[in-house]
Amino acid sequence: MGQSPRDLGQIIFIDLRDRTGVTQVVFNHELNAAVHQKAEALRNEFVIAAIGTVKRRDADTINPNIPTGEVELVVSELRILKRVEASAISAVGHSARERGNTPEIPLHRPAP
């Protein structure tokens, strides 16, 4: 997944990121209450498998900023393959911001 889910009550939207780009995915409570309930647990960077129907977005919801902005996937089956806890970087960064300083985080391994 890309960004955090957007929960509008009866409908949840996520931006699903894969090797081809980003696609909007829709979980509609009226169409499938069980899948919608499962989608409520989704968090940023979870790994999921979603099966459903690709449909053209309504004209007023088209996103011209992405190649897949004219379509969305309406999910009928959802599997959570990997749950991701808060990353160490975001946890450290958040804690450091509260203290008012910026952490130094090495992002590479030292040479052997």
N, C-alpha and C positions, 0 to 999 in steps of 0.2 A: 504494500500500500504506500501511497505517497502521503498526502496531507491527512490530518485528523478527520474523522467522520463528521458530516454535517447532519445533525438530527433535527428534523422538522416535525417530529411527532409521529405521524403515520408513515412518513417516508424518510429514509436515511440515504444520504449520498456519500460515496467515497470516490477518491481519485485513485484508480488502480494503475500502478506503474509496473511495466514489464520492459523487456528488451526493445520493444517497438515504440514505446512512448507512454502516454497517459490516456486513460479512458475513464469516463464517468460511469460508475456502477450504482444501480438503484435497488434498494430493498423496500418494497411496498407492503405495508401491513395488510392492506385489503386483499392483495393477491396471494400472500403467503405469510401468515402470522408467525409461524415457527421460524422461518428464515429471518424475518424482521427481528424477532427476539434474539436470535443468535448474533445478528449484526450489531445489536446494541453493545456487545462486548468488544467489538473491534477497536483497536487502538493503532496509532501511527506505527508504521513499519512491520505490522503483522504480516505473515506470509499466508495467503489464502488461495483456495481454488473456488471459483465461482462459475456456475453453469446457469445459462439463461438464454434470453432472446435479445438479439441486438435490434434496437428500433431507432428510427429517426427521431431526434429531439424536436420539441415544439419550436416554432420559428423564434419565439422570444427567449428561448433558453440556449440557442446555438452559441458556442464559444469559438469565435474565429481565430483565437490565439493558439489553438492546438490543432494538429492534423485530424484528430478524431472528434472534433468539436461539434459535428453534426449528428453524432450517434451516441447512444448510451446502452449499457447492458442491464436489462431488467432481470434480476436474479431469481431463479427458482430453486437452486440448491447451493449451499454454502458449506465449505469445509475449512476450518482453521487448521493450517498445517504447522504453523510455528507462532507461538506467542512470544513477543519481545518485551522484556521488562525495560524500565527506564535505563538508558545507556549511561555508562560511567561518565562520559563526557558531558552530557546534559545535566546529570546530577551534580557533578563537580562544578560545572559552569554556573548552575543556578545557585548553589551554595555560596560560591565566591562572589556572585553579584550581590547577594544579600549582605555580605560583609563589606562590599564596596571596593573590592579589588578584583583583578583579572587573574585567573590561574594560568600557569605555564604548563601546557600539556604536550609532552613529546608524542609525535604521531609517527615516528619511525623507530626502527630497531637500531641500536648501536652496532657498528661494524664489529665482526668477531675478532 
